Amino acid sequence: MSHSQAIIVPRISTFPAHEARARVILRWLAERRIVEALPTTCGRGAGGMAYAIAPGARNVVLRPELLPFGEPINGLEVVTRRCIYTPTGDFLEEAGCPRCRQEVGVPLFESLEEWWPGETDNFTCPECGFEDDINGFLFLQPCGFSNLGFIFNGWAEAGLLPSFVEQFGERLGFAVRLVQ
């Protein structure tokens, strides 16, 4: 059984009307038969509830034979609380400023103590003073910080198609990041 996750995260800390937008995305995915319309116990998170994989999932991945059909954990979990999404193995916590290009990983990740409870969405570069939403900084490995996230349990090995990730972002109305 695969414990991998492919996570799509909007590149904005506080997504406006995030719960309503999550419902719109779920309807779109269910209409395309990528996931089932009603949640079941096929998730890994709190309560184990998720939207089970559906036959249309084969159309949005590079290697459909690696999708978790028949596995007990195979569904899409929607997270509607502030969360940090990083790779689970060997995450380097390296980040750079998009303006001055200096390494700012240590202070950026230390600033998550203020970001997590929602005291701020922004980070200020200690080198040049540039300030932006934390998602606007450069990361060596894909990661995301948002009050909205879509976790596809067991789908990482199958590889979400770049065109699907792009369409997902268009539906959300924000740029997204794929975290695995």
C-alpha positions as a printed Julia matrix, in Angstrom:
180×3 Matrix{Float64}:
   0.0    0.0     0.0
   1.33   3.45   -0.96
   1.5    6.15    1.68
   2.49   8.83   -0.81
   0.53  12.0    -1.25
   0.2   14.48   -4.08
  -0.93  17.77   -2.56
  -2.22  20.78   -4.48
  -1.9   23.99   -2.47
  -2.89  27.5    -3.59
   0.0   29.93   -3.32
  -1.8   32.2    -0.88
  -1.81  31.97    2.91
  -5.38  33.08    3.47
  -7.57  31.92    0.61
 -10.74  34.05    0.53
 -13.99  32.09    0.99
 -11.9   28.92    1.09
 -14.67  26.55    2.2
 -16.98  27.67   -0.61
 -14.18  27.3    -3.17
 -13.39  23.82   -1.82
 -17.0   22.81   -2.55
 -16.73  24.18   -6.1
 -13.55  22.16   -6.69
 -15.12  18.99   -5.25
 -18.13  19.37   -7.57
 -15.8   19.82  -10.55
 -13.77  16.72   -9.62
 -16.9   14.63   -8.99
 -18.48  15.72  -12.3
 -15.32  14.56  -14.1
 -15.47  11.28  -12.07
 -11.97  11.89  -10.7
 -13.27  11.38   -7.17
 -16.61  10.23   -5.78
 -19.14  12.89   -4.78
 -19.64  11.76   -1.18
 -16.93  11.15    1.44
 -16.14   7.7     2.83
 -13.5    6.31    5.17
 -10.74   6.21    2.54
  -8.6    8.98    4.0
  -5.71   9.16    6.38
  -6.45  12.39    8.3
  -8.7   13.07   11.27
 -11.72  10.79   11.08
 -10.35   9.13    7.96
 -12.96  10.77    5.74
 -12.07  11.51    2.12
 -13.5   11.42   -1.39
 -12.67   8.03   -2.93
 -10.79   7.67   -6.16
 -13.05   7.28   -9.2
 -12.4    5.94  -12.74
 -11.78   9.41  -14.2
  -8.61   9.68  -12.11
  -6.89   7.66  -14.83
  -7.27  10.68  -17.13
  -5.33  13.11  -14.91
  -2.16  11.15  -14.14
   0.96  10.11  -16.06
   0.91   6.46  -14.92
  -2.68   5.32  -14.25
  -1.56   1.79  -13.37
   0.03   3.21  -10.19
  -3.19   4.74   -8.84
  -4.39   3.24   -5.53
  -7.57   1.55   -6.8
  -8.56  -1.17   -4.35
  -6.45   0.28   -1.52
  -8.19   1.25    1.72
  -6.59   4.72    1.65
  -7.05   6.22   -1.8
  -9.11   9.37   -1.46
  -8.91  13.11   -1.69
  -8.82  14.94    1.63
  -9.71  18.62    1.63
  -8.03  20.68    4.34
  -9.75  23.96    5.24
  -7.55  25.11    8.11
  -4.18  26.81    8.07
  -1.56  24.17    7.3
   2.05  23.78    6.21
   2.68  21.34    3.36
   6.23  20.06    2.86
   7.8   16.93    1.45
   7.93  14.28    4.19
  11.42  12.98    3.45
  14.66  14.97    3.45
  13.05  18.41    3.46
  15.91  20.92    3.46
  14.06  24.05    4.7
  15.85  26.19    2.14
  14.25  29.35    0.81
  15.35  32.42   -1.07
  14.21  35.98   -1.49
  12.76  36.66   -4.95
  14.23  40.18   -4.93
  17.8   39.89   -3.6
  18.19  36.12   -4.22
  19.78  35.57   -0.79
  19.2   32.41    1.27
  16.58  33.15    3.97
  15.43  29.64    4.91
  16.33  29.72    8.61
  14.54  32.99    9.43
  11.62  32.15    7.11
  10.94  28.8     8.75
  11.4   30.37   12.21
   8.72  32.93   11.25
   6.15  30.13   10.92
   5.46  30.58   14.65
   3.69  33.85   13.7
   2.31  32.52   10.41
   0.69  29.38   11.83
  -1.83  31.09   14.15
  -2.61  33.7    11.48
  -0.8   36.63   13.07
   0.59  37.36    9.61
   0.55  35.98    6.07
   3.78  37.7     5.14
   7.49  37.28    5.6
  10.05  40.07    5.34
  13.48  39.3     3.92
  16.07  40.07    6.58
  18.61  40.88    3.85
  16.78  43.47    1.72
  13.46  44.18    3.46
  11.26  42.75    0.68
   7.88  41.69    2.11
   5.37  39.33    0.52
   3.03  36.46    1.31
   5.25  33.61    2.5
   4.27  31.68   -0.65
   5.92  34.38   -2.77
   9.39  33.36   -1.65
  11.51  30.83   -3.55
  11.8   27.28   -2.24
  14.38  24.71   -3.3
  11.76  21.98   -2.8
   8.05  22.56   -3.44
   6.11  23.4    -0.3
   2.98  25.4     0.47
   1.37  27.42    3.22
  -2.39  27.96    3.11
  -5.77  27.6     4.77
  -6.79  25.38    1.83
  -5.18  22.19    0.56
  -6.12  19.13   -1.49
  -4.39  15.89   -0.49
  -4.59  13.02   -2.99
  -3.68   9.96   -0.88
  -1.59   7.37   -2.73
  -1.52   9.3    -5.99
   2.07  10.67   -5.99
   3.66   7.7    -7.79
   1.07   7.96  -10.56
   2.12  11.59  -11.17
  -0.52  14.25  -11.64
  -0.46  15.61  -15.18
   0.89  19.19  -15.37
  -2.18  20.14  -17.43
  -4.46  18.88  -14.63
  -2.53  20.86  -12.0
  -2.81  23.94  -14.25
  -6.57  23.44  -14.69
  -6.9   22.98  -10.93
  -5.23  26.35  -10.38
  -7.45  27.99  -12.99
 -10.54  26.61  -11.19
  -9.24  27.91   -7.88
  -8.41  31.29   -9.36
  -4.89  31.24   -7.83
  -1.54  29.81   -8.79
  -0.93  26.46   -7.12
   2.04  24.41   -6.02
   2.27  20.62   -6.21
   3.84  19.13   -3.08
   4.73  15.45   -2.88
